Amino acid sequence: MGFFDKLKQGLGKTKSSIDEKINNVFSVFRKVDEDLLEELEEVLVMSDIGMETSVKIIDSLRQKIKKEKIEDEDAVKKALKEIMRDILDIAEPKLNLDTTPSIILVVGVNGVGKTTSIGKIANNLVKQGKKVVVAAADTFRAAAVEQLDIWAQRSGSIIVKKEEGSDPASVVFDAIHKTNELGADVLIVDTAGRLHNKKYLMDELFKIKKVIEKEMPEASKEVLLVLDAETGQNAISQVKAFKETTDITGIVLTKLDGTAKGGVVLGIVSENQIPVKFIGVGEQIDDMQTFNSTEFLDAII
């Protein structure tokens, strides 16, 4: 099965949530008018896109209908997808890995699939012929290091680790030196994800970032925030919390295959102006791919 087929299958619940509701609206309203737009706006809000973004989409749709004199259902749907695509395509989803080595710092709360995502991204990069080192800097969560070790083996990347409870910044320091020693292309850093103890988490992130800035000042850097699509609107508040202290360059959205809340992608991007770089729609190592807005929208509408 190709990734687009997996995507369509994985986004089945989201498609039911959005597409069926949109079709129901069109079955009731026979002409394109304000009542139709109000109902469509309600569908978007109920599909976890969020109030602010839903209003923005329908306002744009209203203007497009007027300007292009749109009068039929298919044309409205096409216009709706074009507006959504414009929201999602705020930046190139490709990772910025222009230097050798480059570094990817991965952040997120516990339970979102952070370590698994690192394994899958590492696998993606290794398949492109890159030599990848992963730093097990989530040293506080029980079994996090062992879990990352398993994913490193599966993906064919090299792990740098210390015993549980070690200083995360020292793991990163060692990993940078290992990366340089091996002439590796990319270093991916796992970090602790305990938002409930936010001050402590952010202090650790700050120390890690200082080590990176000192030891790899010229390297291309990505800061990826991993979010669980199943959390819906809560994912948007997580982005805002991390944005306060971390320069997030991209979103990794996991567990899209188990939720009807995939519409939250639009709210996340629109409200934070941060692109989605990867999406995951399954448990297998190759079930995470670079985000493609056209394929995503075709799978849900």
N, C-alpha and C positions, 0 to 999 in steps of 0.2 A: 504494500500500500504506500503510495507517495505521500509526502507531507501534507499536500493540500487536501487529499482524501481523509487523512488523519485529522486535519484541522476541521473539516466539515463534520466529521463524525464526532470529534471531541467537543465541538461547539453546538452540538444538537440541542442541548437544553437552553442555551442562550438564544438560538434560532427560534425555538418554540416560544420563548418569552417575548422576543421582539417581533419577528416576522409574522407570527400568527396574530398577534394583537394589531399590527399594522393592517393586515388583510381584513381583520374584523371591522376595523374603522372604515375601510373602503367599501365593505359590503353594506354598511349602513348609510354612508353618504354617497350620493350619486354625482355630486358636483364638487369642484375644488373651491371651497369658500372658507370663511373664518371659522365656522363650526368644525369643519374637518381639521383645520390646523390646531384648534384647541384640543381636539381629541388626540391628535398625533403627539402633541406636547405631553399630554397626560401619559400616553403609552411610553414615551421616552423616560419620563420621570419614574414610572413604575418599573422600568427595565434597568434600574441602577445607574443610569447615565448621570443622574443628579439634576436638581432643579436649575442651578445656574447654567449648566451646559445645555440642558434641554431647551431652555428659553432662548439661549444664543442660537442654537440650531434652527429652531422654528422661526425666529426673527429673520435669519438669513434665507430660509426657505420661502417665507412670505415675500421678501424682496425679489427673489429669483423667479417666483411664480408670476409676479407682477411684470417684471422686466421682460421675461421670455414668453409671457402670455401662455403659461402652462395650463392645460385644461383636462388632461387625462391621468389616470392612475399610474401607468407605467412611467410617464414623464416626471410625475411627482416623486416616485420612488428613486428614479435615476438622479434627480436633483438632490434628494435627501442624502444619497450615498456620496455624491460629489462634495457636498458640504461637510459630511463626516470625514471624508478623505482629506480635505483641506485642514481639518482640525488635527488629524493624526499625523500628517506629513509635515510637522513643524521642523524636523531635522532629519538628516540621513541616519537610518537605523544602524548602519554599519559601525563597528567599533573603531575608535581612533587608536590604531596600533602602528603609528608612522615610524616610531623609533625602535631600535633593537638594543636593549630590551624595552618593552612597554610594560605598564603595570595596570592591573584591574583590581580595585578595592571593592569588596562585596559586603554590603551592609543589609540589615533587616532584622525584624523581631524574630524570636524563636518560633519555630513551627511553620514558617512560611515555605520551607523547602530550599533554604539558602545553601546548605552544604551539597544537596543533590544538584542544585542548579550549577554550582561551581564545577562539579564532575561532568555535567553535560556540556557546559561551555568549553571546558578543557578538552573534552572529546571532539567537539566541533573544530577547535583550533588545531589539534593534533592531526585531524583528518585533512586539514589544509596544508599539512607539512611543517607546522610550527613545533618547536621544542618548548614545552610548557612546564613551569615549576609552580607548585601550589604551596602556600604557607598556611599551616594549621594554627592560625592565631586566635581561634575561638578556644581558648585553653581552660575556660571555666565550666562549660556545659559538659556533663558526664557523657562520655563516649563520642564527643564531637570529633576528636582527633582520629579515633579509630574509624569512624564513619567516613571521614575525608580520605583516610588512607585507602579504604576499599575503593572509593570512587577514583582516586589517583591511579590505582592499579588497573581498573577497568578502562580508563581513558588513555592510559599509556603516558601519563605525566609523572613528574618527579615530585615527591613530597618532602617538605622540610618541617619537622615537628620536634616538640619537646614534651616532657611529661605534663600531665594535667595540672593546672594551677600555675604554670610558668607565666612569666611576664610576656604578654602578647607582642609588645614592641621589640623585645629581644628575639622572638621567633622571626619577625619581619626582617630585622637586621641580618640574621643568619641567612634567611631566604634570599635577600638581595645579593649577598656575597656568593651564595651557591649559584644564583642566576648568572652572575657575571663570570664565575669560574667555569660554568658549563657552556657559556655563550648562548644561553637560552633566549628565545624570542619574547616570551611573555611570562610575567609573574602574576599569579592570581592569589589574592590574600583573602582568606576567610576571617571574619571578625565576630566578636561576641554580640549576641542579639537580645539584650534584656532591656526592653524599653521601660518596664515598670521601675527599674532602677536607673533612670535615664542619665542622671548626672555622672554616675560611675561609668556607664557605657560610653558617654560622649567624651569623658576624660581619657579613656583608653583609646578611642578613635583619634583624639587629638595627638596623643603620644605616637601612635602609629603613623599618622600623617607627617609629623615632624621628622621621624626617622626616614620616611620616603623622600621628603623634600631635601633632607641633608645628603642622603646616599644616592638618590636618583633624580637630581634636580632637572636634568634635561629630558627625562623620559616622558613619552606620551602617557597620560593618565586617564583612566575611566573610573568613575565611582558609580557602581550599579546598585540600585535599591531593589531587593527582591520582595515582591508582594504576592500574597495569596488571593487569587481572584474570588475565592469563596467568601471572603470577608466583605465584599461589596463596598459600600460607602466608607467603611472603616479604613479601607486601603487608602482613600484620599487623605484622611486625617493622618495616617502614618507618613505619607509623603511630606506633609506640612511639618510634622514633628522633626523629621530628619533634615529637612531643608534648612531648619534654623541653625544647624551647626555643621552641616556637610554639603559640599558642592556636588550635588547629584548630577551626573551626566546622562543617566539612562535608567529605565525601568526594566526589570525582568518580571514578567507576570507568569505565575505558576498555577497549576491545578484548574486550568480553564475547562478541562474535560469533565470536571465533576460539578459544575455549577451552571445556574441560569443567569448569573450575574456578570457575564462577560462584557456587558455594556459599560461597566465601570471604566474600561479602558479609555473611553472618550472623555469621561469626567476627569480622570487622572491627568491626561495630557492637556486638556483644555484649561483646567484650573491651575496647573503648575508649570505649564510650558516646558515639560521635560519629555523627551521622546521615549516610546517603548522600543527597546532594542532586541529583546528576546521574548518568546512566548513558549510555554510548555503545555502540551496536550496529552500527556501520558506518562507512564512509569519507565519506559525503556530509555536507554542512554542516548538514542538519537531522536527522542521525542521533544527536543527543544531546538527551535530554529530562529534565525533572524526574522524579526517582525516585518510583515508585508501588509500594508494597510488595504490594498486592493483585495488580496486573498482573504483577509480577515473579514472585510465587509461583505464580500461575495458569499462567505460561509454563514453569515447571520441574517442577511436580507436578500 
